[in-house]
Amino acid sequence: MHPAFRGRAIARRLMEMCIKEARLGAEHVLGLHTSAIMPDAQHLYRRLGFLQVRELAPLSGQQYWLYRLDLRP
């Protein structure tokens, strides 16, 4: 996110909307990947309940991880 827009909870609201839509669509799992250059995003994902599943193969010299959120009640 552009630094001028940080601190406004935009990313959190977008993620909450994605989670809500996935639940409304009767999805069971929501997955995403993130890289080492996004520590703030990783923190947000963990706060929202995502768990780190595994490390992925590096891409363009960057370390990546797979995250998962179980949507089942």
Residue pairs with C-beta under 8 A, 6 or more apart in sequence:
1 10
1 11
6 40
11 40
11 41
11 44
12 44
12 48
15 44
15 45
15 48
16 48
18 30
19 30
19 48
19 69
19 71
22 30
22 71
23 71
27 71
28 70
28 71
28 72
29 68
29 69
29 70
29 71
30 50
30 68
30 69
30 71
31 53
31 66
31 67
31 68
31 69
32 45
32 50
32 66
32 67
33 56
33 64
33 65
33 66
33 67
34 41
34 42
34 45
34 64
34 65
34 67
35 59
35 62
35 63
35 64
35 65
36 62
36 63
36 64
37 62
42 65
42 67
45 67
46 52
48 69
49 69
50 67
50 68
50 69
51 67
51 68
51 69
52 65
52 66
52 67
53 65
53 66
53 67
53 68
54 65
54 66
55 63
55 64
55 65
55 66
56 64
56 65
56 66
57 64
58 64
